[in-house]
Structure formats: structure tokens, C-alpha cells
């Protein structure tokens, strides 16, 4: 049985590597960790995972990215994959974007950069608990 996936999206590769490292350290081999440098790439990965029958648990997305912003991306994810838990990671999102993501993407949590590893893990765990309910 394939491992469920967690997808991280950020145009900064250092941020992506850091997220992946922290997730692996905290959750080990329980999940597969996918990364994308843009919303368009992330949407392709989500489609591929879905087509391969791999459950997608969670999407963590930066807000400020070239092309599609994180709130727009998460709204699109919610439209196509409503059960995916959505977390926004940002250093610059305005409150309007966060409110829009909460309302239209069912945003679970908004993490501020630089994020705390424990807060990241807690936000993921609380999101995953919602899947069990």
C-alpha cells in the first residue's frame, strides 16, 4: 500500500529542503514527502498522486510565489481535493489573503516565517486528527 503524501510548495529551495528535513525528522517514513517550486508544478504532482491512487493528506504552501499566490493555489486544491488539509506558510501574506484562504480553501492553519518546528508539527498533527473524525 502506498504511503500517504504530504506536499510542500515554495519557490525557495532552501525552505523546501528545510520543511522536508523537519517533516522527515518528526514523522519519519510514515509519509512520502513531495515538493514543488510553483503552484502549477504542485497541481501536476497532486493530479499524478491522485491518478496513482496515493492518498494526499496535506498541502503546505508558501503565500508569495511567482504565478499563482498561495491562497489562490490552496483554493484550487480545495476545489479539486476538498479533503486535503491545507496549511499556509508565509512571511508576507496580508490578512485579506489569509481570510480568503480560510473561507474558500478551508485553511487549517497559517504559519509565519520563520516558523517553529514544533508549531509546524502541531499544526500537521491537529490537521491529521481532523481526518480521523
Z-matrix of the N, CA and C atoms (Angstrom, degrees):
N
C 1 1.450
C 2 1.536 1 109.07
N 3 1.337 2 117.01 1 132.19
C 4 1.471 3 119.23 2 -178.06
C 5 1.527 4 111.31 3 -68.58
N 6 1.328 5 114.62 4 149.60
C 7 1.463 6 119.77 5 177.70
C 8 1.524 7 109.20 6 -73.83
N 9 1.327 8 117.29 7 142.23
C 10 1.463 9 119.18 8 174.03
C 11 1.526 10 109.91 9 -63.93
N 12 1.324 11 115.39 10 153.01
C 13 1.468 12 119.97 11 -173.28
C 14 1.524 13 113.10 12 -110.48
N 15 1.320 14 113.74 13 145.91
C 16 1.464 15 122.88 14 169.72
C 17 1.522 16 106.06 15 -118.11
N 18 1.331 17 116.34 16 127.97
C 19 1.456 18 121.79 17 -177.44
C 20 1.529 19 110.40 18 -109.05
N 21 1.337 20 116.07 19 130.06
C 22 1.466 21 122.27 20 176.94
C 23 1.519 22 108.38 21 -114.09
N 24 1.340 23 116.78 22 132.71
C 25 1.460 24 121.47 23 -177.36
C 26 1.527 25 109.53 24 -127.71
N 27 1.317 26 115.87 25 122.04
C 28 1.473 27 121.27 26 176.04
C 29 1.525 28 106.68 27 -162.69
N 30 1.325 29 116.75 28 143.74
C 31 1.465 30 119.05 29 179.06
C 32 1.522 31 111.63 30 -79.32
N 33 1.316 32 118.01 31 -7.57
C 34 1.468 33 122.82 32 179.61
C 35 1.540 34 109.12 33 -99.10
N 36 1.341 35 116.01 34 113.04
C 37 1.471 36 119.44 35 -176.67
C 38 1.531 37 112.27 36 -64.15
N 39 1.322 38 117.61 37 -29.71
C 40 1.468 39 120.27 38 178.32
C 41 1.532 40 109.62 39 -64.12
N 42 1.319 41 116.45 40 -41.60
C 43 1.468 42 121.08 41 178.02
C 44 1.529 43 109.85 42 -64.03
N 45 1.336 44 116.40 43 -44.26
C 46 1.474 45 119.96 44 -179.59
C 47 1.527 46 111.06 45 -61.16
N 48 1.327 47 116.33 46 -45.67
C 49 1.473 48 119.75 47 179.83
C 50 1.514 49 111.07 48 -62.87
N 51 1.320 50 116.52 49 -40.28
C 52 1.455 51 121.29 50 179.81
C 53 1.529 52 110.54 51 -64.66
N 54 1.318 53 116.46 52 -45.11
C 55 1.472 54 120.28 53 178.02
C 56 1.524 55 110.71 54 -59.55
N 57 1.323 56 115.63 55 -48.19
C 58 1.465 57 120.90 56 -177.65
C 59 1.531 58 110.86 57 -61.21
N 60 1.314 59 116.02 58 -43.27
C 61 1.474 60 120.50 59 178.27
C 62 1.521 61 111.78 60 -60.54
N 63 1.338 62 115.16 61 -46.69
C 64 1.466 63 119.40 62 -179.02
C 65 1.529 64 111.15 63 -64.60
N 66 1.325 65 116.34 64 -40.37
C 67 1.466 66 119.87 65 -179.98
C 68 1.529 67 110.70 66 -65.67
N 69 1.334 68 116.37 67 -42.77
C 70 1.468 69 119.82 68 178.91
C 71 1.524 70 110.81 69 -64.10
N 72 1.329 71 115.89 70 -41.25
C 73 1.456 72 120.09 71 -179.86
C 74 1.534 73 110.32 72 -63.48
N 75 1.335 74 117.15 73 -40.18
C 76 1.457 75 121.68 74 -175.64
C 77 1.535 76 112.92 75 -82.14
N 78 1.331 77 116.87 76 -40.15
C 79 1.472 78 119.91 77 -172.57
C 80 1.522 79 113.75 78 -113.86
N 81 1.322 80 117.32 79 -2.08
C 82 1.453 81 120.98 80 175.61
C 83 1.516 82 113.67 81 57.46
N 84 1.325 83 114.74 82 -136.50
C 85 1.462 84 120.77 83 -175.16
C 86 1.525 85 113.32 84 -94.20
N 87 1.328 86 114.99 85 12.41
C 88 1.471 87 119.35 86 -178.86
C 89 1.532 88 111.85 87 -62.31
N 90 1.329 89 116.71 88 -33.03
C 91 1.463 90 122.01 89 -175.71
C 92 1.517 91 110.06 90 -127.50
N 93 1.343 92 115.44 91 162.42
C 94 1.462 93 118.16 92 168.10
C 95 1.525 94 106.26 93 -97.61
N 96 1.318 95 115.94 94 145.91
C 97 1.463 96 120.86 95 -175.55
C 98 1.517 97 108.89 96 -116.44
N 99 1.315 98 115.27 97 116.08
C 100 1.457 99 121.52 98 -179.79
C 101 1.520 100 108.53 99 -106.53
N 102 1.339 101 116.34 100 148.07
C 103 1.458 102 119.87 101 177.18
C 104 1.523 103 110.02 102 -130.94
N 105 1.330 104 114.91 103 149.81
C 106 1.461 105 121.26 104 177.35
C 107 1.519 106 108.02 105 -142.77
N 108 1.326 107 115.75 106 146.04
C 109 1.463 108 120.23 107 -178.92
C 110 1.526 109 113.38 108 -97.19
N 111 1.322 110 116.65 109 0.82
C 112 1.466 111 119.38 110 176.79
C 113 1.525 112 108.53 111 -153.77
N 114 1.319 113 114.72 112 162.62
C 115 1.456 114 119.64 113 178.13
C 116 1.538 115 110.56 114 -63.55
N 117 1.328 116 116.05 115 -39.73
C 118 1.469 117 119.52 116 -179.36
C 119 1.525 118 110.71 117 -61.94
N 120 1.337 119 116.44 118 -44.86
C 121 1.476 120 120.07 119 178.28
C 122 1.531 121 109.96 120 -63.66
N 123 1.326 122 116.54 121 -40.51
C 124 1.466 123 120.76 122 -179.35
C 125 1.530 124 111.11 123 -63.05
N 126 1.326 125 116.78 124 -41.24
C 127 1.465 126 119.82 125 179.30
C 128 1.525 127 110.85 126 -64.12
N 129 1.343 128 116.38 127 -37.93
C 130 1.471 129 120.17 128 176.25
C 131 1.530 130 110.61 129 -62.62
N 132 1.332 131 116.23 130 -44.55
C 133 1.464 132 120.42 131 -179.66
C 134 1.532 133 110.21 132 -62.54
N 135 1.329 134 116.55 133 -42.64
C 136 1.469 135 120.13 134 179.40
C 137 1.531 136 110.93 135 -60.67
N 138 1.342 137 115.88 136 -43.40
C 139 1.469 138 119.77 137 178.47
C 140 1.529 139 110.93 138 -61.90
N 141 1.351 140 115.48 139 -43.46
C 142 1.470 141 119.75 140 -179.93
C 143 1.525 142 111.42 141 -63.26
N 144 1.317 143 116.65 142 -45.01
C 145 1.469 144 120.32 143 179.35
C 146 1.520 145 110.01 144 -60.94
N 147 1.331 146 115.22 145 -45.31
C 148 1.460 147 120.11 146 -179.71
C 149 1.527 148 110.69 147 -62.42
N 150 1.327 149 117.09 148 -43.28
C 151 1.473 150 120.96 149 179.02
C 152 1.526 151 111.71 150 -64.21
N 153 1.351 152 116.25 151 -31.02
C 154 1.466 153 120.71 152 179.30
C 155 1.530 154 112.50 153 -85.20
N 156 1.331 155 116.72 154 0.71
C 157 1.462 156 120.46 155 177.94
C 158 1.522 157 113.58 156 76.10
N 159 1.325 158 116.48 157 20.17
C 160 1.469 159 120.69 158 179.19
C 161 1.529 160 108.48 159 -90.70
N 162 1.330 161 116.90 160 122.24
C 163 1.465 162 118.89 161 -179.85
C 164 1.533 163 111.43 162 -65.21
N 165 1.319 164 115.81 163 134.88
C 166 1.472 165 121.55 164 178.83
C 167 1.522 166 106.58 165 -105.78
N 168 1.320 167 116.20 166 114.76
C 169 1.457 168 119.82 167 -175.83
C 170 1.515 169 113.12 168 -89.27
N 171 1.330 170 115.17 169 -41.72
C 172 1.450 171 117.56 170 -165.06
C 173 1.522 172 111.70 171 -151.55
N 174 1.329 173 116.51 172 142.98
C 175 1.466 174 121.82 173 174.39
C 176 1.527 175 107.82 174 -124.81
N 177 1.332 176 114.95 175 125.60
C 178 1.464 177 121.77 176 176.24
C 179 1.516 178 106.07 177 -111.81
N 180 1.327 179 116.74 178 118.19
C 181 1.457 180 118.92 179 -174.96
C 182 1.519 181 112.55 180 -127.59
N 183 1.323 182 114.64 181 138.00
C 184 1.456 183 121.62 182 169.20
C 185 1.523 184 107.37 183 -65.53
N 186 1.328 185 115.98 184 156.02
C 187 1.462 186 118.46 185 177.33
C 188 1.525 187 111.46 186 -89.05
N 189 1.337 188 116.54 187 -49.74
C 190 1.463 189 119.75 188 -174.22
C 191 1.518 190 110.62 189 -91.28
N 192 1.320 191 114.93 190 100.90
C 193 1.466 192 121.24 191 178.85
C 194 1.523 193 107.90 192 -135.17
N 195 1.329 194 117.03 193 152.67
C 196 1.471 195 118.76 194 174.96
C 197 1.528 196 109.97 195 -64.80
N 198 1.312 197 115.97 196 148.57
C 199 1.471 198 119.18 197 -178.56
C 200 1.508 199 109.49 198 84.08
N 201 1.309 200 116.20 199 -113.41
C 202 1.463 201 121.88 200 -177.57
C 203 1.527 202 110.25 201 -90.37
N 204 1.325 203 117.26 202 130.27
C 205 1.467 204 120.73 203 177.38
C 206 1.530 205 110.01 204 -74.55
N 207 1.322 206 115.30 205 162.25
C 208 1.452 207 120.90 206 -175.27
C 209 1.515 208 114.52 207 -59.46
N 210 1.339 209 118.02 208 -39.67
C 211 1.469 210 119.06 209 179.51
C 212 1.528 211 110.94 210 -65.51
N 213 1.337 212 116.58 211 -39.54
C 214 1.470 213 120.23 212 177.86
C 215 1.532 214 110.16 213 -65.59
N 216 1.332 215 116.03 214 -41.35
C 217 1.462 216 120.67 215 178.54
C 218 1.529 217 110.57 216 -61.47
N 219 1.328 218 116.66 217 -47.23
C 220 1.460 219 119.56 218 -177.15
C 221 1.534 220 111.73 219 -66.78
N 222 1.324 221 116.46 220 -32.65
C 223 1.470 222 119.86 221 175.12
C 224 1.531 223 109.35 222 -64.15
N 225 1.329 224 116.45 223 -41.84
C 226 1.466 225 121.14 224 177.75
C 227 1.535 226 110.46 225 -64.40
N 228 1.324 227 116.24 226 -42.35
C 229 1.474 228 120.14 227 177.30
C 230 1.522 229 109.25 228 -60.08
N 231 1.320 230 116.43 229 -44.35
C 232 1.468 231 120.12 230 -179.19
C 233 1.526 232 111.34 231 -62.71
N 234 1.328 233 115.87 232 -38.45
C 235 1.466 234 120.18 233 179.59
C 236 1.542 235 110.72 234 -63.90
N 237 1.328 236 116.31 235 -42.32
C 238 1.468 237 120.69 236 -176.60
C 239 1.532 238 113.12 237 -87.59
N 240 1.331 239 116.33 238 -34.30
C 241 1.472 240 121.16 239 -175.39
C 242 1.529 241 108.80 240 -134.76
N 243 1.330 242 117.11 241 74.48
C 244 1.475 243 119.67 242 -171.84
C 245 1.529 244 114.68 243 -62.09
N 246 1.319 245 118.79 244 -22.29
C 247 1.467 246 120.28 245 -177.80
C 248 1.531 247 113.57 246 -83.04
N 249 1.323 248 117.44 247 -12.96
C 250 1.465 249 120.89 248 -179.47
C 251 1.536 250 109.35 249 -67.56
N 252 1.331 251 116.11 250 129.52
C 253 1.459 252 121.11 251 176.47
C 254 1.535 253 107.99 252 -74.62
N 255 1.329 254 116.08 253 133.87
C 256 1.462 255 119.90 254 -174.79
C 257 1.531 256 111.66 255 -117.34
N 258 1.336 257 114.20 256 129.02
C 259 1.463 258 121.79 257 178.17
C 260 1.527 259 107.78 258 -126.22
N 261 1.332 260 116.27 259 133.00
C 262 1.460 261 120.12 260 177.06
C 263 1.529 262 108.22 261 -104.31
N 264 1.312 263 114.82 262 137.23
C 265 1.462 264 122.85 263 -179.90
C 266 1.518 265 106.72 264 -118.71
N 267 1.314 266 116.47 265 121.42
C 268 1.456 267 116.62 266 -174.60
C 269 1.512 268 114.00 267 -154.96
N 270 1.299 269 114.18 268 152.67
C 271 1.442 270 120.65 269 171.67
C 272 1.515 271 109.80 270 -111.31
N 273 1.336 272 116.36 271 -8.89
C 274 1.463 273 118.79 272 -170.72
C 275 1.519 274 116.63 273 -137.41
N 276 1.320 275 119.40 274 0.54
C 277 1.469 276 119.48 275 -174.84
C 278 1.517 277 110.79 276 -62.03
N 279 1.325 278 115.74 277 138.73
C 280 1.457 279 117.68 278 175.08
C 281 1.531 280 108.61 279 -83.13
N 282 1.314 281 114.15 280 161.35
C 283 1.469 282 119.57 281 -175.86
C 284 1.525 283 111.46 282 -61.92
N 285 1.329 284 116.50 283 -30.60
C 286 1.464 285 120.67 284 178.96
C 287 1.530 286 110.76 285 -63.66
N 288 1.340 287 116.12 286 -41.72
C 289 1.472 288 120.54 287 179.65
C 290 1.527 289 110.22 288 -66.21
N 291 1.320 290 116.34 289 -40.19
C 292 1.467 291 119.89 290 179.54
C 293 1.532 292 109.59 291 -65.61
N 294 1.335 293 116.31 292 -44.12
C 295 1.472 294 120.08 293 179.01
C 296 1.523 295 110.53 294 -61.63
N 297 1.325 296 116.80 295 -40.87
C 298 1.469 297 121.09 296 179.51
C 299 1.532 298 109.98 297 -63.52
N 300 1.333 299 116.37 298 -42.50
C 301 1.467 300 120.01 299 179.47
C 302 1.533 301 111.03 300 -65.68
N 303 1.328 302 116.69 301 -38.27
C 304 1.474 303 119.45 302 177.87
C 305 1.516 304 110.80 303 -63.71
N 306 1.320 305 115.14 304 -43.24
C 307 1.460 306 120.20 305 -175.89
C 308 1.532 307 113.18 306 -75.29
N 309 1.333 308 116.16 307 -43.65
C 310 1.466 309 118.89 308 -171.91
C 311 1.527 310 114.37 309 -101.21
N 312 1.336 311 117.42 310 -15.57
C 313 1.466 312 119.63 311 -178.61
C 314 1.523 313 111.56 312 -118.28
N 315 1.344 314 115.72 313 2.08
C 316 1.465 315 119.60 314 -175.85
C 317 1.539 316 110.05 315 53.69
N 318 1.342 317 114.76 316 47.03
C 319 1.465 318 121.31 317 -179.02
C 320 1.524 319 109.57 318 -56.60
N 321 1.316 320 115.49 319 127.15
C 322 1.464 321 120.29 320 -179.32
C 323 1.519 322 111.59 321 -81.06
N 324 1.350 323 116.62 322 -41.05
C 325 1.456 324 119.40 323 -172.93
C 326 1.521 325 109.98 324 -157.85
N 327 1.312 326 116.52 325 149.54
C 328 1.462 327 121.13 326 174.97
C 329 1.524 328 108.07 327 -121.22
N 330 1.307 329 116.44 328 115.65
C 331 1.468 330 122.79 329 178.44
C 332 1.520 331 109.33 330 -97.33
N 333 1.326 332 116.22 331 136.11
C 334 1.464 333 120.32 332 178.73
C 335 1.521 334 110.01 333 -96.45
N 336 1.327 335 116.64 334 136.21
C 337 1.468 336 121.29 335 175.08
C 338 1.522 337 108.98 336 -78.01
N 339 1.287 338 122.10 337 142.85
C 340 1.458 339 123.83 338 -9.08
C 341 1.532 340 109.88 339 -74.49
N 342 1.296 341 115.63 340 133.08
C 343 1.465 342 120.31 341 -174.66
C 344 1.526 343 110.19 342 -84.69
N 345 1.317 344 113.65 343 160.69
C 346 1.453 345 122.00 344 176.58
C 347 1.534 346 107.44 345 -97.09
N 348 1.329 347 117.25 346 132.05
C 349 1.467 348 120.82 347 -176.77
C 350 1.526 349 111.81 348 -57.75
N 351 1.324 350 116.56 349 -39.16
C 352 1.472 351 119.35 350 179.55
C 353 1.524 352 111.37 351 -67.19
N 354 1.335 353 116.42 352 -39.50
C 355 1.463 354 119.55 353 178.05
C 356 1.529 355 110.33 354 -64.64
N 357 1.331 356 116.31 355 -38.90
C 358 1.467 357 120.60 356 176.45
C 359 1.527 358 109.86 357 -59.36
N 360 1.321 359 116.49 358 -49.82
C 361 1.464 360 120.67 359 -178.54
C 362 1.530 361 111.27 360 -62.77
N 363 1.335 362 116.30 361 -42.66
C 364 1.466 363 119.72 362 179.69
C 365 1.528 364 111.58 363 -63.47
N 366 1.322 365 116.31 364 -40.62
C 367 1.472 366 118.96 365 179.99
C 368 1.529 367 110.52 366 -64.95
N 369 1.311 368 116.19 367 -36.31
C 370 1.467 369 120.01 368 178.44
C 371 1.527 370 110.01 369 -70.07
N 372 1.321 371 116.60 370 -46.66
C 373 1.466 372 119.61 371 -179.34
C 374 1.531 373 111.39 372 -61.33
N 375 1.330 374 117.14 373 -42.83
C 376 1.466 375 118.77 374 179.56
C 377 1.529 376 110.56 375 -66.67
N 378 1.320 377 117.10 376 -33.45
C 379 1.459 378 119.83 377 175.81
C 380 1.523 379 112.08 378 -67.37
N 381 1.323 380 115.67 379 -42.09
C 382 1.465 381 119.48 380 -179.50
C 383 1.529 382 111.17 381 -67.91
N 384 1.334 383 116.53 382 -31.52
C 385 1.466 384 119.33 383 176.36
C 386 1.524 385 110.72 384 -62.04
N 387 1.327 386 116.34 385 -33.29
C 388 1.470 387 119.71 386 179.12
C 389 1.522 388 110.63 387 -65.01
N 390 1.331 389 117.11 388 -30.13
C 391 1.468 390 120.44 389 179.27
C 392 1.523 391 111.06 390 -69.00
N 393 1.339 392 115.37 391 -29.78
C 394 1.458 393 119.80 392 -177.96
C 395 1.517 394 112.94 393 -78.49
N 396 1.339 395 116.46 394 -17.62
C 397 1.476 396 119.57 395 -175.55
C 398 1.506 397 111.46 396 -76.65
